[in-house]
Amino acid sequence: MAKGGTTLENEAAQFTTALGPLVGLAREDFVGAVALLLRETATDPKRSLRHMQAFGEDVVKILSGKSELAPEPKDKRFMDPAWRYNPFFRAGAQYYLAIQKGMKNWLEELELDELERDRANFIANIIIDGLAPTNTLIGNPTAQKRLIDSGGLSLIKGLKNAYNDMVHNKGMVSQVDSKPFKLGENVATSKGSVVYRDAMFELIHYAPTTEQVHAIPQLTIPPQINKMYINDLSPEKSVVRWQVDNGIQCFVISWKNPTKEEGVWGMDEYIASCMKAVDVVCEITGAPKVNISSACSGGQTGAILASKMAANGDKRLGALTFMVTVLHPKQNDIEAGSLISQNGLALAKQRAAKAGIIEGHSLARGFAWLRPNDLIWNYVINNYLLGEDPPAFDVLFWNADATNLSATLMGDFLHLFETLAFTKQGEVEMAGHPIDLTKVNSDLFILGGTTDHITPWRACYRSTQLFGSKDVTFVLSQSGHMQAILNPPGNPKAKYYVSKKAGHPPADVDEWLQGTEEQSGSWWPYWMNWLQQRSGKQVPAPKALGSKAHPPMESAPGLYVLT
């Protein structure tokens, strides 16, 4: 359940929800992309007619048994032997492939600029994915066999699953069976205590497991859109446990899930909370510095915190770790980026401000429809057509436990995207100071994932050029978004890439890639060695958590993960 996972589980884990410019997508952006296709259809009827004729010729070949259209060998939707040997199903697959082929050829002839072409391709693929015969009982041989073999029970179970989703999951197909997971029992089980709490966050101090600890502690800033226990999913995949087992004093922020009334929380308030967390960590440990680790949107927050501490001359800022974080975004980094428009961003901000917050389930729903094959149709087939329960996988359980996003913070994140604030030197103000990463000279460890579709690794790499740091390490993990982080030792297939050359990473990412060497195994030991070298001398581990000023309260993972 927690150790490996099926193919469905592992593939889905590559597409977990994450905060980025996509939260600024408005429905008008989708409508505009569809309108673009309709416009091109109307502007040149002869071209459209020619492609319809070509499609008709393909249909004649299919009906006469002369079509050579065949699905890609790696297309898992058409793996059942019936697609090759049953004339009815073979013809159904070929008809679908003829539509796919016709759409592709038509799009290639459209007179569009690069951005418009990307929009057209993206929307067309979403439409075509929805037309796949495998998404229906009558067009899915595997589901039909299951129906017969089960004596109809698979259909009954599928209808029950669909009903439960309509009633209990706001109409969205479930991606995970959450029943086996209990926070503090088999998820988020590392020993620790809440040592500080206010209206916005809890600070959790995790218990040391070694007799000696490094003097400089580490503070983890999680994303604001997900719960903090991604850092402590299971004992074998716990970043928290890896730290404490290697003598790192580990502290983690746990954000409160904002309500509508708390939609005014913006980056100013979140950075103030991070500063308070640094204060508490230093008071408890007596350390002169704090190393900071962050990921995804938490990484953007961590970058602003680092900028503000540098601007204030705050010497407590230690080494920085950024995991799967994009600080220099470009519109074509992700497939759906072509849909983003200035008008859409403005509309999204207005609607969010009116509502106060963007509810977590709404964010998850919107994100799922951007990758429907992986996040919707896979589960429609599994849950409804085959009558199976969704997978019980801890990463998906965490991903489904999404939090709300305050309207003000959403606006701040979109402002960072629109202005490219991290690439400027003092031109954009936020959290009470002009953002300038060139003033940050902390040692940096930056992580990307080779198959990350959310924060592509080449976009993560651009962060190596933004800081004033002389000591910058970039590591490329062979995995997707969250799996790139949750990559503990023990996986025989794991590997990562690091540069063979000493010195600052070059500006050209391809030059960096050519100078790398492949390392087998998890990147965690490499990172830990890097972190320990920057965590000071070893001292006796504290006998108790917290301090007199900040005594331990509830046990980890605290109360805010339940909100």
FENWO-V347364 format. One record per residue. N is the residue number from 1. PHI is phi as a letter, one per 20 degrees, with the letter a starting at -180 (* if undefined). BURIAL is + if it has 9 or more other ideal C-beta (glycine too) atoms within 8 Angstrom, else -. D_FIRST is the distance of its C-alpha to the first C-alpha in Angstrom with 1 decimal. Layout:
N&PHI&BURIAL&D_FIRST + N&PHI&BURIAL&D_FIRST
This chain:
1&*&-&0.0 + 2&d&+&3.8 + 3&e&-&5.9 + 4&c&-&6.7 + 5&o&+&6.2 + 6&f&-&9.1 + 7&g&-&12.5 + 8&g&+&12.7 + 9&f&+&9.9 + 10&f&+&11.4 + 11&f&+&14.8 + 12&f&+&14.4 + 13&f&+&13.4 + 14&f&+&16.8 + 15&c&+&18.6 + 16&f&+&17.6 + 17&f&+&20.6 + 18&b&+&23.0 + 19&e&+&26.5 + 20&a&+&29.4 + 21&f&+&32.6 + 22&f&+&30.8 + 23&f&+&31.0 + 24&e&+&34.7 + 25&f&+&34.5 + 26&d&+&36.7 + 27&f&-&37.0 + 28&f&+&40.4 + 29&f&+&38.9 + 30&f&+&37.1 + 31&f&-&40.3 + 32&f&+&42.4 + 33&f&+&40.3 + 34&f&+&40.8 + 35&f&-&44.5 + 36&f&+&44.8 + 37&f&+&43.8 + 38&f&-&46.3 + 39&f&-&49.0 + 40&f&+&48.7 + 41&f&-&48.9 + 42&e&-&52.1 + 43&f&-&53.8 + 44&c&-&54.2 + 45&g&-&54.4 + 46&f&-&55.7 + 47&f&+&52.6 + 48&f&+&50.3 + 49&f&-&52.5 + 50&f&-&52.4 + 51&f&+&48.6 + 52&f&+&48.7 + 53&f&-&51.1 + 54&f&+&48.8 + 55&f&+&45.9 + 56&f&-&48.3 + 57&f&-&49.2 + 58&f&+&45.5 + 59&f&+&45.3 + 60&f&-&48.4 + 61&f&+&46.9 + 62&f&+&43.7 + 63&f&-&45.8 + 64&e&-&48.1 + 65&m&-&45.2 + 66&d&-&46.3 + 67&f&+&43.5 + 68&d&-&41.7 + 69&f&+&39.0 + 70&b&-&35.5 + 71&f&+&32.1 + 72&g&-&30.7 + 73&g&-&29.0 + 74&e&-&25.8 + 75&f&-&25.7 + 76&f&-&22.6 + 77&f&-&24.3 + 78&d&+&26.9 + 79&e&-&25.2 + 80&f&-&26.2 + 81&g&-&29.4 + 82&g&+&31.2 + 83&f&+&31.7 + 84&e&-&33.9 + 85&d&-&35.6 + 86&e&+&36.0 + 87&g&-&39.0 + 88&f&-&37.9 + 89&f&+&34.5 + 90&f&+&35.9 + 91&f&+&38.6 + 92&f&+&36.1 + 93&f&+&34.1 + 94&f&+&37.4 + 95&f&+&38.6 + 96&f&+&35.6 + 97&f&+&36.1 + 98&f&+&39.8 + 99&f&+&39.0 + 100&f&+&36.8 + 101&f&+&39.5 + 102&f&+&42.2 + 103&f&+&40.6 + 104&f&-&39.9 + 105&f&+&43.6 + 106&f&+&44.9 + 107&f&+&43.0 + 108&f&-&44.3 + 109&e&-&47.9 + 110&f&+&47.6 + 111&e&-&49.8 + 112&c&+&47.3 + 113&f&-&46.8 + 114&f&-&43.6 + 115&f&-&42.0 + 116&f&+&43.0 + 117&f&+&41.8 + 118&f&+&38.3 + 119&f&+&38.3 + 120&f&+&39.5 + 121&f&+&36.9 + 122&f&+&34.0 + 123&f&+&35.1 + 124&f&+&36.1 + 125&f&-&32.6 + 126&f&+&31.0 + 127&f&-&33.6 + 128&f&+&33.2 + 129&g&+&29.4 + 130&f&+&30.0 + 131&e&+&32.5 + 132&g&+&30.2 + 133&f&+&30.8 + 134&f&+&27.1 + 135&e&+&26.7 + 136&c&-&28.8 + 137&f&+&28.6 + 138&f&-&32.1 + 139&d&+&31.2 + 140&c&+&27.8 + 141&f&+&28.3 + 142&f&+&24.7 + 143&f&+&24.6 + 144&f&+&28.0 + 145&f&-&27.0 + 146&f&+&24.0 + 147&f&+&26.6 + 148&f&-&28.9 + 149&f&-&26.5 + 150&e&+&25.1 + 151&m&-&28.6 + 152&n&-&28.0 + 153&f&-&25.0 + 154&f&+&22.8 + 155&f&+&25.5 + 156&f&+&25.6 + 157&f&+&21.9 + 158&f&+&22.2 + 159&f&+&25.2 + 160&f&-&23.4 + 161&f&+&20.6 + 162&f&+&23.4 + 163&f&-&25.3 + 164&f&+&22.6 + 165&f&+&22.2 + 166&f&-&26.0 + 167&e&-&26.3 + 168&d&-&23.3 + 169&c&+&22.2 + 170&l&-&25.7 + 171&n&-&25.8 + 172&e&+&23.0 + 173&f&+&20.4 + 174&f&+&17.0 + 175&e&+&14.5 + 176&b&+&11.5 + 177&e&+&10.8 + 178&e&-&11.5 + 179&g&-&12.1 + 180&f&-&9.1 + 181&d&+&9.9 + 182&c&-&13.1 + 183&f&+&14.9 + 184&n&+&16.3 + 185&d&-&14.2 + 186&c&-&10.6 + 187&c&+&11.3 + 188&l&+&14.6 + 189&d&+&15.5 + 190&f&+&18.1 + 191&f&-&21.5 + 192&a&+&24.0 + 193&b&+&26.5 + 194&f&+&28.0 + 195&d&+&31.4 + 196&b&+&32.8 + 197&b&+&32.6 + 198&c&-&34.8 + 199&f&-&34.7 + 200&d&+&32.6 + 201&b&+&30.1 + 202&d&+&28.8 + 203&d&+&28.8 + 204&d&+&26.3 + 205&d&+&27.4 + 206&e&+&24.7 + 207&f&+&25.8 + 208&f&+&26.9 + 209&d&-&25.5 + 210&c&+&28.5 + 211&f&-&32.1 + 212&d&-&33.3 + 213&c&+&32.2 + 214&f&+&33.6 + 215&f&+&36.2 + 216&e&+&35.1 + 217&e&+&32.0 + 218&c&+&29.5 + 219&d&+&29.0 + 220&d&+&26.1 + 221&d&+&27.0 + 222&e&+&24.0 + 223&f&+&24.6 + 224&e&+&26.4 + 225&e&+&24.4 + 226&c&+&20.9 + 227&f&+&19.9 + 228&f&+&20.2 + 229&f&+&16.8 + 230&g&+&15.6 + 231&f&+&17.3 + 232&b&+&15.2 + 233&f&+&11.6 + 234&b&+&10.2 + 235&g&-&12.5 + 236&e&-&11.8 + 237&c&+&12.0 + 238&e&+&14.8 + 239&f&+&18.1 + 240&f&+&19.7 + 241&f&+&18.8 + 242&f&+&20.0 + 243&f&+&23.2 + 244&f&+&24.0 + 245&f&-&23.3 + 246&d&+&25.8 + 247&n&+&28.4 + 248&e&+&28.1 + 249&f&+&29.0 + 250&d&+&26.3 + 251&c&+&27.1 + 252&c&+&25.1 + 253&f&+&26.7 + 254&c&+&25.0 + 255&f&+&26.8 + 256&f&+&27.9 + 257&f&+&27.1 + 258&f&+&30.7 + 259&e&+&32.5 + 260&g&-&35.3 + 261&f&-&37.9 + 262&e&+&36.0 + 263&f&+&36.1 + 264&e&-&38.9 + 265&f&+&36.6 + 266&c&+&37.1 + 267&f&+&36.7 + 268&g&+&39.7 + 269&f&+&37.9 + 270&f&+&34.5 + 271&f&+&36.4 + 272&f&+&38.4 + 273&f&+&35.2 + 274&f&+&34.0 + 275&f&+&37.5 + 276&f&+&37.2 + 277&f&+&33.9 + 278&f&+&35.7 + 279&g&-&38.5 + 280&f&+&36.3 + 281&f&+&34.5 + 282&f&+&37.9 + 283&f&+&39.3 + 284&f&+&36.6 + 285&e&+&36.5 + 286&m&-&40.1 + 287&e&+&39.1 + 288&e&-&41.4 + 289&c&+&38.6 + 290&c&+&35.1 + 291&f&+&32.7 + 292&c&+&30.8 + 293&d&+&27.5 + 294&b&+&26.5 + 295&b&+&24.6 + 296&l&+&25.3 + 297&f&+&27.6 + 298&f&+&27.4 + 299&f&+&28.9 + 300&f&+&31.8 + 301&f&+&32.3 + 302&f&+&32.2 + 303&f&+&34.8 + 304&f&+&37.1 + 305&g&+&36.7 + 306&f&+&37.7 + 307&f&+&40.6 + 308&f&+&41.9 + 309&f&+&41.7 + 310&f&+&43.6 + 311&f&+&46.1 + 312&e&-&46.7 + 313&m&-&47.2 + 314&f&-&44.3 + 315&f&-&43.9 + 316&e&+&40.6 + 317&f&+&38.6 + 318&e&+&36.9 + 319&f&+&34.6 + 320&d&+&32.5 + 321&d&+&29.1 + 322&d&+&28.3 + 323&d&+&24.9 + 324&k&+&24.8 + 325&c&+&27.9 + 326&d&+&30.8 + 327&d&+&34.1 + 328&c&+&36.4 + 329&e&+&35.2 + 330&c&-&37.0 + 331&f&-&36.9 + 332&e&-&35.9 + 333&f&+&32.9 + 334&c&+&30.5 + 335&g&-&31.2 + 336&e&+&31.7 + 337&f&+&34.0 + 338&f&+&36.9 + 339&f&+&36.6 + 340&f&+&37.3 + 341&c&+&40.9 + 342&f&-&43.1 + 343&f&-&43.9 + 344&f&+&40.3 + 345&f&+&39.5 + 346&f&-&42.4 + 347&f&+&41.5 + 348&f&+&37.9 + 349&f&+&39.3 + 350&f&-&41.8 + 351&f&+&39.4 + 352&f&+&37.0 + 353&f&+&39.9 + 354&f&-&41.1 + 355&e&+&37.8 + 356&n&+&37.2 + 357&b&+&33.5 + 358&d&+&31.2 + 359&f&-&28.5 + 360&g&+&24.9 + 361&f&+&24.2 + 362&f&-&27.3 + 363&f&+&26.2 + 364&f&+&22.8 + 365&f&+&24.8 + 366&f&+&27.3 + 367&f&+&24.9 + 368&f&+&23.1 + 369&f&+&26.4 + 370&f&+&27.2 + 371&c&+&24.5 + 372&f&+&24.5 + 373&f&-&23.2 + 374&e&+&19.9 + 375&d&+&19.5 + 376&c&+&21.4 + 377&f&+&22.4 + 378&g&+&19.1 + 379&e&+&17.8 + 380&g&+&21.2 + 381&f&+&20.9 + 382&f&+&17.4 + 383&e&+&17.9 + 384&e&+&21.6 + 385&f&+&23.0 + 386&e&+&20.4 + 387&m&+&19.5 + 388&e&-&15.7 + 389&f&-&13.5 + 390&f&+&12.2 + 391&f&+&8.6 + 392&e&+&6.2 + 393&c&+&5.7 + 394&f&+&7.3 + 395&f&+&10.1 + 396&f&+&11.0 + 397&f&+&11.1 + 398&f&+&13.4 + 399&f&+&15.3 + 400&f&+&16.1 + 401&e&-&17.4 + 402&f&+&20.5 + 403&d&+&23.8 + 404&f&+&27.3 + 405&d&+&29.6 + 406&f&+&33.1 + 407&f&+&35.8 + 408&f&+&37.7 + 409&f&+&34.8 + 410&g&+&34.1 + 411&f&+&37.8 + 412&f&+&37.7 + 413&f&+&34.8 + 414&f&+&36.7 + 415&f&+&39.9 + 416&f&+&38.3 + 417&f&+&37.3 + 418&f&-&40.8 + 419&e&+&42.8 + 420&l&+&40.7 + 421&g&+&41.4 + 422&f&+&39.7 + 423&e&-&41.9 + 424&e&+&45.1 + 425&d&-&46.9 + 426&n&-&47.7 + 427&e&-&48.4 + 428&d&+&45.6 + 429&e&-&45.5 + 430&a&+&42.4 + 431&l&+&41.6 + 432&m&-&45.3 + 433&b&+&45.9 + 434&f&-&46.4 + 435&f&+&43.2 + 436&b&+&44.1 + 437&f&+&41.4 + 438&f&-&44.2 + 439&e&+&45.1 + 440&e&+&41.6 + 441&d&-&42.0 + 442&f&+&38.9 + 443&f&+&37.0 + 444&c&+&34.2 + 445&c&+&30.9 + 446&c&+&29.6 + 447&d&+&26.3 + 448&c&+&25.8 + 449&c&+&23.2 + 450&f&+&24.6 + 451&d&-&22.8 + 452&f&+&22.8 + 453&e&+&24.3 + 454&e&+&24.6 + 455&c&+&26.4 + 456&g&+&27.7 + 457&f&+&28.2 + 458&f&+&31.9 + 459&f&+&32.3 + 460&f&+&30.5 + 461&f&+&32.9 + 462&g&+&35.9 + 463&f&+&35.2 + 464&f&+&36.5 + 465&d&-&39.9 + 466&e&+&40.1 + 467&e&+&40.4 + 468&e&-&43.3 + 469&f&+&41.2 + 470&e&-&42.5 + 471&d&-&39.3 + 472&c&+&36.6 + 473&d&+&33.6 + 474&d&+&31.5 + 475&c&+&28.3 + 476&d&+&26.6 + 477&e&+&22.9 + 478&e&+&21.9 + 479&a&+&19.2 + 480&e&+&19.2 + 481&g&+&19.6 + 482&f&+&16.7 + 483&f&+&15.2 + 484&f&+&18.7 + 485&f&+&18.3 + 486&e&+&14.8 + 487&c&+&15.8 + 488&f&+&15.8 + 489&g&-&17.6 + 490&o&-&16.1 + 491&e&+&15.4 + 492&f&-&18.3 + 493&e&-&18.8 + 494&f&+&19.2 + 495&b&+&22.7 + 496&b&+&24.9 + 497&c&+&28.6 + 498&c&+&31.2 + 499&f&+&35.0 + 500&e&-&37.3 + 501&e&-&40.1 + 502&f&-&40.8 + 503&o&-&42.0 + 504&f&-&41.0 + 505&g&+&38.9 + 506&f&-&41.3 + 507&f&-&41.5 + 508&e&-&40.8 + 509&f&-&37.1 + 510&f&-&38.0 + 511&f&+&40.2 + 512&f&+&37.3 + 513&f&+&35.1 + 514&f&-&37.8 + 515&e&+&38.1 + 516&e&+&34.5 + 517&c&-&33.0 + 518&e&-&29.5 + 519&d&+&27.6 + 520&e&-&24.8 + 521&n&+&21.7 + 522&f&+&20.4 + 523&e&+&22.9 + 524&g&+&21.9 + 525&f&+&24.4 + 526&f&+&27.1 + 527&f&+&26.6 + 528&f&+&26.6 + 529&f&-&29.8 + 530&f&+&31.3 + 531&f&+&30.4 + 532&f&+&31.7 + 533&f&-&34.9 + 534&d&+&35.4 + 535&d&+&34.3 + 536&m&-&37.6 + 537&f&-&38.5 + 538&e&-&36.5 + 539&c&-&37.5 + 540&g&-&36.6 + 541&f&+&33.4 + 542&f&+&34.2 + 543&e&-&34.2 + 544&b&-&33.2 + 545&e&+&31.4 + 546&m&+&33.5 + 547&b&-&37.3 + 548&f&-&40.2 + 549&f&-&40.4 + 550&c&+&36.7 + 551&f&-&35.5 + 552&f&+&31.8 + 553&d&-&30.9 + 554&f&-&27.5 + 555&f&-&24.6 + 556&f&+&22.0 + 557&e&+&20.5 + 558&n&+&23.8 + 559&e&+&25.1 + 560&f&+&25.1 + 561&f&+&21.4 + 562&e&-&22.0 + 563&e&-&24.8
